[in-house]
Amino acid sequence: MTLTLLDLYNTAASQEWAMYDNDAATTSEMEDSLVLALNKAIHEIYSSHDFPFRERTHVIITIPKVDAYDMPTGMIKRDKNGDHIVKYNSSTLLLIENPSELISQYGIPKGFYVRNDQLVLYPTPAVKGLVTIDYYTLVIGESASGEEIYSLKNANDVLTVPAYLEELIKEAIITRTMLNSIASETDENYSAYKKQADKAYKLLVKYSKGVMAEKYIRF
């Protein structure tokens, strides 16, 4: 199964008390408010836990005497000691707290800092080298043409998630969407959707085999 925006939309629209038609077939037939609600639920879930399927490695081939390189679009991972996982030729680089105090020099990079969305190496590489950055991507899916996307907008946009997690994440997204759509916690449907959302989220975290699975958010 492939999770498309159209599938998520019609499933959400089919829920009890949903106020949308559940037979949309094209992008133009989908209500903007529900599309926004689905994306909100997706981003809340994705940003709440370090899911392994969001892990990626950004690779940079350094150029001699060039110190700044484009950063990956995402959040840099940290190791068990809290250090960022940024390496130069397999050696871990340390985050430089006060780059304004540095004196320009060339050599083997020992540290890094971020400037205007670029990774700056220090000392500036004197020779070609390899930088790897382990990070959690902000990309959530792909368009029909295969372009990476950060929100689902068109009917055929696909949510990228391992096949074995598709049903779990679909349930988590739908129940979270419905929970967000209920204006008051005193509404008779709120507690039911809250229980479903809690259960779906916990199962998603558990079976994603991520670290720190016990640190789930509470809705």
Phi and psi restraints in degrees (value plus and minus 20) as a CYANA .aco file:
   2 THR   PHI    -136.8   -96.8
   2 THR   PSI     107.7   147.7
   3 LEU   PHI    -105.4   -65.4
   3 LEU   PSI      86.9   126.9
   4 THR   PHI    -120.7   -80.7
   4 THR   PSI     142.9   182.9
   5 LEU   PHI     -79.8   -39.8
   5 LEU   PSI     -58.2   -18.2
   6 LEU   PHI     -81.4   -41.4
   6 LEU   PSI     -62.7   -22.7
   7 ASP   PHI     -84.0   -44.0
   7 ASP   PSI     -66.9   -26.9
   8 LEU   PHI     -82.7   -42.7
   8 LEU   PSI     -60.3   -20.3
   9 TYR   PHI     -82.9   -42.9
   9 TYR   PSI     -72.3   -32.3
  10 ASN   PHI     -86.5   -46.5
  10 ASN   PSI     -52.8   -12.8
  11 THR   PHI     -86.6   -46.6
  11 THR   PSI     -64.7   -24.7
  12 ALA   PHI     -83.7   -43.7
  12 ALA   PSI     -60.7   -20.7
  13 ALA   PHI     -87.2   -47.2
  13 ALA   PSI     -38.7     1.3
  14 SER   PHI    -107.9   -67.9
  14 SER   PSI     -27.0    13.0
  15 GLN   PHI     -88.7   -48.7
  15 GLN   PSI     134.9   174.9
  16 GLU   PHI     -80.0   -40.0
  16 GLU   PSI     113.8   153.8
  17 TRP   PHI      53.7    93.7
  17 TRP   PSI     -16.8    23.2
  18 ALA   PHI     -91.0   -51.0
  18 ALA   PSI     118.2   158.2
  19 MET   PHI    -127.8   -87.8
  19 MET   PSI      26.4    66.4
  20 TYR   PHI    -155.4  -115.4
  20 TYR   PSI     134.2   174.2
  21 ASP   PHI     -93.0   -53.0
  21 ASP   PSI     117.4   157.4
  22 ASN   PHI    -124.1   -84.1
  22 ASN   PSI       5.0    45.0
  23 ASP   PHI    -142.5  -102.5
  23 ASP   PSI      10.5    50.5
  24 ALA   PHI     -82.8   -42.8
  24 ALA   PSI     121.1   161.1
  25 ALA   PHI    -143.5  -103.5
  25 ALA   PSI     -36.3     3.7
  26 THR   PHI    -156.8  -116.8
  26 THR   PSI     148.4   188.4
  27 THR   PHI     -80.4   -40.4
  27 THR   PSI     -60.7   -20.7
  28 SER   PHI     -85.8   -45.8
  28 SER   PSI     -40.9    -0.9
  29 GLU   PHI    -108.5   -68.5
  29 GLU   PSI     -22.9    17.1
  30 MET   PHI    -113.1   -73.1
  30 MET   PSI     117.4   157.4
  31 GLU   PHI     -95.4   -55.4
  31 GLU   PSI     110.8   150.8
  32 ASP   PHI     -77.8   -37.8
  32 ASP   PSI     -57.9   -17.9
  33 SER   PHI     -82.9   -42.9
  33 SER   PSI     -58.4   -18.4
  34 LEU   PHI     -94.8   -54.8
  34 LEU   PSI     -56.8   -16.8
  35 VAL   PHI     -80.7   -40.7
  35 VAL   PSI     -63.2   -23.2
  36 LEU   PHI     -83.2   -43.2
  36 LEU   PSI     -61.1   -21.1
  37 ALA   PHI     -85.3   -45.3
  37 ALA   PSI     -59.2   -19.2
  38 LEU   PHI     -85.5   -45.5
  38 LEU   PSI     -63.9   -23.9
  39 ASN   PHI     -84.3   -44.3
  39 ASN   PSI     -57.3   -17.3
  40 LYS   PHI     -82.1   -42.1
  40 LYS   PSI     -64.4   -24.4
  41 ALA   PHI     -83.6   -43.6
  41 ALA   PSI     -62.2   -22.2
  42 ILE   PHI     -80.5   -40.5
  42 ILE   PSI     -68.1   -28.1
  43 HIS   PHI     -87.7   -47.7
  43 HIS   PSI     -56.3   -16.3
  44 GLU   PHI     -83.2   -43.2
  44 GLU   PSI     -62.9   -22.9
  45 ILE   PHI     -89.1   -49.1
  45 ILE   PSI     -67.6   -27.6
  46 TYR   PHI     -82.3   -42.3
  46 TYR   PSI     -58.2   -18.2
  47 SER   PHI    -103.3   -63.3
  47 SER   PSI     -26.6    13.4
  48 SER   PHI    -106.5   -66.5
  48 SER   PSI     -32.5     7.5
  49 HIS   PHI    -175.1  -135.1
  49 HIS   PSI     127.7   167.7
  50 ASP   PHI    -102.7   -62.7
  50 ASP   PSI      55.0    95.0
  51 PHE   PHI     -87.4   -47.4
  51 PHE   PSI     113.7   153.7
  52 PRO   PHI     -77.7   -37.7
  52 PRO   PSI     -50.3   -10.3
  53 PHE   PHI     -92.7   -52.7
  53 PHE   PSI     -25.7    14.3
  54 ARG   PHI    -115.5   -75.5
  54 ARG   PSI     -23.6    16.4
  55 GLU   PHI     -96.4   -56.4
  55 GLU   PSI     114.3   154.3
  56 ARG   PHI    -164.2  -124.2
  56 ARG   PSI     145.5   185.5
  57 THR   PHI    -143.8  -103.8
  57 THR   PSI     104.3   144.3
  58 HIS   PHI    -114.8   -74.8
  58 HIS   PSI     109.9   149.9
  59 VAL   PHI    -133.5   -93.5
  59 VAL   PSI     112.8   152.8
  60 ILE   PHI    -146.6  -106.6
  60 ILE   PSI     109.9   149.9
  61 ILE   PHI    -117.1   -77.1
  61 ILE   PSI      93.1   133.1
  62 THR   PHI     -93.8   -53.8
  62 THR   PSI     133.0   173.0
  63 ILE   PHI    -132.0   -92.0
  63 ILE   PSI     111.8   151.8
  64 PRO   PHI     -71.9   -31.9
  64 PRO   PSI     111.2   151.2
  65 LYS   PHI      51.0    91.0
  65 LYS   PSI      -6.2    33.8
  66 VAL   PHI    -133.9   -93.9
  66 VAL   PSI     104.0   144.0
  67 ASP   PHI    -123.5   -83.5
  67 ASP   PSI     -39.9     0.1
  68 ALA   PHI    -131.7   -91.7
  68 ALA   PSI     116.6   156.6
  69 TYR   PHI    -159.9  -119.9
  69 TYR   PSI     133.4   173.4
  70 ASP   PHI     -83.2   -43.2
  70 ASP   PSI     118.7   158.7
  71 MET   PHI    -104.1   -64.1
  71 MET   PSI     135.3   175.3
  72 PRO   PHI     -91.6   -51.6
  72 PRO   PSI     136.1   176.1
  73 THR   PHI    -106.9   -66.9
  73 THR   PSI      73.7   113.7
  74 GLY   PHI     146.4   186.4
  74 GLY   PSI    -185.4  -145.4
  75 MET   PHI    -131.5   -91.5
  75 MET   PSI     105.6   145.6
  76 ILE   PHI     -85.8   -45.8
  76 ILE   PSI     114.4   154.4
  77 LYS   PHI     -93.2   -53.2
  77 LYS   PSI     138.3   178.3
  78 ARG   PHI    -140.6  -100.6
  78 ARG   PSI     131.3   171.3
  79 ASP   PHI    -106.1   -66.1
  79 ASP   PSI    -195.1  -155.1
  80 LYS   PHI     -84.8   -44.8
  80 LYS   PSI     -38.4     1.6
  81 ASN   PHI    -112.7   -72.7
  81 ASN   PSI     -21.4    18.6
  82 GLY   PHI      70.0   110.0
  82 GLY   PSI     -17.1    22.9
  83 ASP   PHI    -103.6   -63.6
  83 ASP   PSI     123.6   163.6
  84 HIS   PHI     -86.1   -46.1
  84 HIS   PSI     122.4   162.4
  85 ILE   PHI    -110.3   -70.3
  85 ILE   PSI      57.9    97.9
  86 VAL   PHI    -144.7  -104.7
  86 VAL   PSI     102.4   142.4
  87 LYS   PHI    -147.1  -107.1
  87 LYS   PSI     127.2   167.2
  88 TYR   PHI    -137.5   -97.5
  88 TYR   PSI      95.2   135.2
  89 ASN   PHI      28.6    68.6
  89 ASN   PSI      25.0    65.0
  90 SER   PHI      58.4    98.4
  90 SER   PSI     -24.6    15.4
  91 SER   PHI    -115.0   -75.0
  91 SER   PSI     110.4   150.4
  92 THR   PHI     -87.6   -47.6
  92 THR   PSI     112.9   152.9
  93 LEU   PHI    -114.1   -74.1
  93 LEU   PSI     120.7   160.7
  94 LEU   PHI    -113.7   -73.7
  94 LEU   PSI     125.2   165.2
  95 LEU   PHI     -92.2   -52.2
  95 LEU   PSI     107.0   147.0
  96 ILE   PHI    -108.4   -68.4
  96 ILE   PSI      98.9   138.9
  97 GLU   PHI     -98.1   -58.1
  97 GLU   PSI     -54.4   -14.4
  98 ASN   PHI    -147.0  -107.0
  98 ASN   PSI      53.6    93.6
  99 PRO   PHI     -83.3   -43.3
  99 PRO   PSI     -43.0    -3.0
 100 SER   PHI     -84.9   -44.9
 100 SER   PSI     -38.4     1.6
 101 GLU   PHI    -111.1   -71.1
 101 GLU   PSI     -21.8    18.2
 102 LEU   PHI     -95.9   -55.9
 102 LEU   PSI     127.7   167.7
 103 ILE   PHI    -125.4   -85.4
 103 ILE   PSI     106.6   146.6
 104 SER   PHI     -76.8   -36.8
 104 SER   PSI     111.2   151.2
 105 GLN   PHI    -180.8  -140.8
 105 GLN   PSI     139.0   179.0
 106 TYR   PHI    -126.7   -86.7
 106 TYR   PSI     134.5   174.5
 107 GLY   PHI     139.9   179.9
 107 GLY   PSI    -170.6  -130.6
 108 ILE   PHI    -113.2   -73.2
 108 ILE   PSI     100.6   140.6
 109 PRO   PHI     -77.2   -37.2
 109 PRO   PSI     114.9   154.9
 110 LYS   PHI    -137.4   -97.4
 110 LYS   PSI     -38.5     1.5
 111 GLY   PHI    -167.7  -127.7
 111 GLY   PSI     158.0   198.0
 112 PHE   PHI    -172.1  -132.1
 112 PHE   PSI     141.7   181.7
 113 TYR   PHI    -169.7  -129.7
 113 TYR   PSI     148.4   188.4
 114 VAL   PHI    -128.3   -88.3
 114 VAL   PSI     111.4   151.4
 115 ARG   PHI    -158.3  -118.3
 115 ARG   PSI      96.2   136.2
 116 ASN   PHI      31.8    71.8
 116 ASN   PSI      30.7    70.7
 117 ASP   PHI      43.7    83.7
 117 ASP   PSI       0.9    40.9
 118 GLN   PHI    -142.2  -102.2
 118 GLN   PSI     127.8   167.8
 119 LEU   PHI    -108.2   -68.2
 119 LEU   PSI     103.1   143.1
 120 VAL   PHI    -128.5   -88.5
 120 VAL   PSI     106.1   146.1
 121 LEU   PHI    -114.8   -74.8
 121 LEU   PSI     124.0   164.0
 122 TYR   PHI    -162.3  -122.3
 122 TYR   PSI     111.8   151.8
 123 PRO   PHI     -80.7   -40.7
 123 PRO   PSI     142.4   182.4
 124 THR   PHI     -81.7   -41.7
 124 THR   PSI     112.3   152.3
 125 PRO   PHI     -76.2   -36.2
 125 PRO   PSI     112.0   152.0
 126 ALA   PHI    -109.9   -69.9
 126 ALA   PSI     -43.3    -3.3
 127 VAL   PHI    -156.1  -116.1
 127 VAL   PSI     151.6   191.6
 128 LYS   PHI     -86.1   -46.1
 128 LYS   PSI     120.6   160.6
 129 GLY   PHI    -172.3  -132.3
 129 GLY   PSI    -199.5  -159.5
 130 LEU   PHI    -141.4  -101.4
 130 LEU   PSI     103.6   143.6
 131 VAL   PHI    -131.0   -91.0
 131 VAL   PSI     112.4   152.4
 132 THR   PHI    -142.1  -102.1
 132 THR   PSI     118.3   158.3
 133 ILE   PHI    -146.6  -106.6
 133 ILE   PSI      95.7   135.7
 134 ASP   PHI    -105.7   -65.7
 134 ASP   PSI     108.9   148.9
 135 TYR   PHI    -169.6  -129.6
 135 TYR   PSI     147.3   187.3
 136 TYR   PHI    -123.0   -83.0
 136 TYR   PSI      99.1   139.1
 137 THR   PHI     -91.8   -51.8
 137 THR   PSI     131.1   171.1
 138 LEU   PHI    -113.3   -73.3
 138 LEU   PSI     -28.1    11.9
 139 VAL   PHI     -85.6   -45.6
 139 VAL   PSI     114.0   154.0
 140 ILE   PHI    -132.9   -92.9
 140 ILE   PSI     -34.4     5.6
 141 GLY   PHI    -188.4  -148.4
 141 GLY   PSI    -186.2  -146.2
 142 GLU   PHI    -155.2  -115.2
 142 GLU   PSI     127.9   167.9
 143 SER   PHI    -100.3   -60.3
 143 SER   PSI     154.7   194.7
 144 ALA   PHI     -81.8   -41.8
 144 ALA   PSI     -44.8    -4.8
 145 SER   PHI    -109.2   -69.2
 145 SER   PSI     -20.0    20.0
 146 GLY   PHI      72.0   112.0
 146 GLY   PSI     -14.4    25.6
 147 GLU   PHI     -96.3   -56.3
 147 GLU   PSI     116.8   156.8
 148 GLU   PHI     -89.1   -49.1
 148 GLU   PSI     117.4   157.4
 149 ILE   PHI    -152.5  -112.5
 149 ILE   PSI     137.3   177.3
 150 TYR   PHI    -128.9   -88.9
 150 TYR   PSI     -22.2    17.8
 151 SER   PHI    -177.3  -137.3
 151 SER   PSI     135.5   175.5
 152 LEU   PHI    -111.7   -71.7
 152 LEU   PSI     101.9   141.9
 153 LYS   PHI    -142.2  -102.2
 153 LYS   PSI     -56.2   -16.2
 154 ASN   PHI    -126.9   -86.9
 154 ASN   PSI     133.6   173.6
 155 ALA   PHI     -73.1   -33.1
 155 ALA   PSI     -57.7   -17.7
 156 ASN   PHI    -113.9   -73.9
 156 ASN   PSI     -14.5    25.5
 157 ASP   PHI     -82.3   -42.3
 157 ASP   PSI     118.9   158.9
 158 VAL   PHI    -132.7   -92.7
 158 VAL   PSI     115.1   155.1
 159 LEU   PHI    -102.0   -62.0
 159 LEU   PSI     102.5   142.5
 160 THR   PHI    -109.4   -69.4
 160 THR   PSI      94.5   134.5
 161 VAL   PHI    -175.6  -135.6
 161 VAL   PSI     125.7   165.7
 162 PRO   PHI     -74.1   -34.1
 162 PRO   PSI     123.3   163.3
 163 ALA   PHI     -76.1   -36.1
 163 ALA   PSI     -57.1   -17.1
 164 TYR   PHI     -91.9   -51.9
 164 TYR   PSI     -32.2     7.8
 165 LEU   PHI    -124.1   -84.1
 165 LEU   PSI     -22.4    17.6
 166 GLU   PHI     -79.1   -39.1
 166 GLU   PSI     -66.8   -26.8
 167 GLU   PHI     -86.2   -46.2
 167 GLU   PSI     -59.0   -19.0
 168 LEU   PHI     -86.6   -46.6
 168 LEU   PSI     -64.1   -24.1
 169 ILE   PHI     -92.7   -52.7
 169 ILE   PSI     -51.4   -11.4
 170 LYS   PHI     -82.7   -42.7
 170 LYS   PSI     -65.2   -25.2
 171 GLU   PHI     -84.1   -44.1
 171 GLU   PSI     -60.5   -20.5
 172 ALA   PHI     -84.3   -44.3
 172 ALA   PSI     -61.2   -21.2
 173 ILE   PHI     -87.9   -47.9
 173 ILE   PSI     -65.9   -25.9
 174 ILE   PHI     -84.2   -44.2
 174 ILE   PSI     -67.4   -27.4
 175 THR   PHI     -87.5   -47.5
 175 THR   PSI     -55.9   -15.9
 176 ARG   PHI     -87.8   -47.8
 176 ARG   PSI     -58.5   -18.5
 177 THR   PHI     -81.1   -41.1
 177 THR   PSI     -65.2   -25.2
 178 MET   PHI     -87.0   -47.0
 178 MET   PSI     -58.5   -18.5
 179 LEU   PHI     -82.5   -42.5
 179 LEU   PSI     -62.8   -22.8
 180 ASN   PHI     -86.8   -46.8
 180 ASN   PSI     -45.6    -5.6
 181 SER   PHI    -100.8   -60.8
 181 SER   PSI     -35.4     4.6
 182 ILE   PHI    -107.4   -67.4
 182 ILE   PSI      99.6   139.6
 183 ALA   PHI     -87.7   -47.7
 183 ALA   PSI     -54.7   -14.7
 184 SER   PHI    -145.3  -105.3
 184 SER   PSI     120.5   160.5
 185 GLU   PHI     -89.9   -49.9
 185 GLU   PSI     -34.1     5.9
 186 THR   PHI    -106.1   -66.1
 186 THR   PSI     -26.9    13.1
 187 ASP   PHI     -81.8   -41.8
 187 ASP   PSI     119.9   159.9
 188 GLU   PHI     -81.8   -41.8
 188 GLU   PSI     -41.6    -1.6
 189 ASN   PHI    -110.2   -70.2
 189 ASN   PSI     -33.4     6.6
 190 TYR   PHI     -83.0   -43.0
 190 TYR   PSI     -70.6   -30.6
 191 SER   PHI     -82.6   -42.6
 191 SER   PSI     -56.0   -16.0
 192 ALA   PHI     -86.8   -46.8
 192 ALA   PSI     -66.0   -26.0
 193 TYR   PHI     -88.8   -48.8
 193 TYR   PSI     -52.3   -12.3
 194 LYS   PHI     -83.3   -43.3
 194 LYS   PSI     -64.1   -24.1
 195 LYS   PHI     -82.3   -42.3
 195 LYS   PSI     -63.0   -23.0
 196 GLN   PHI     -85.2   -45.2
 196 GLN   PSI     -62.0   -22.0
 197 ALA   PHI     -85.3   -45.3
 197 ALA   PSI     -63.4   -23.4
 198 ASP   PHI     -78.9   -38.9
 198 ASP   PSI     -68.5   -28.5
 199 LYS   PHI     -83.9   -43.9
 199 LYS   PSI     -65.5   -25.5
 200 ALA   PHI     -82.4   -42.4
 200 ALA   PSI     -61.0   -21.0
 201 TYR   PHI     -87.2   -47.2
 201 TYR   PSI     -64.7   -24.7
 202 LYS   PHI     -81.9   -41.9
 202 LYS   PSI     -59.7   -19.7
 203 LEU   PHI     -86.7   -46.7
 203 LEU   PSI     -59.3   -19.3
 204 LEU   PHI     -81.1   -41.1
 204 LEU   PSI     -66.9   -26.9
 205 VAL   PHI     -82.8   -42.8
 205 VAL   PSI     -64.6   -24.6
 206 LYS   PHI     -80.9   -40.9
 206 LYS   PSI     -68.1   -28.1
 207 TYR   PHI    -106.9   -66.9
 207 TYR   PSI     -25.5    14.5
 208 SER   PHI     -97.7   -57.7
 208 SER   PSI     -30.7     9.3
 209 LYS   PHI      40.4    80.4
 209 LYS   PSI      14.2    54.2
 210 GLY   PHI    -102.2   -62.2
 210 GLY   PSI     146.1   186.1
 211 VAL   PHI     -98.9   -58.9
 211 VAL   PSI     137.4   177.4
 212 MET   PHI      34.9    74.9
 212 MET   PSI      22.1    62.1
 213 ALA   PHI     -80.6   -40.6
 213 ALA   PSI     -40.1    -0.1
 214 GLU   PHI     -95.7   -55.7
 214 GLU   PSI     -34.1     5.9
 215 LYS   PHI    -110.6   -70.6
 215 LYS   PSI      35.7    75.7
 216 TYR   PHI    -104.3   -64.3
 216 TYR   PSI     134.8   174.8
 217 ILE   PHI    -100.5   -60.5
 217 ILE   PSI     139.2   179.2
 218 ARG   PHI    -133.6   -93.6
 218 ARG   PSI     108.8   148.8
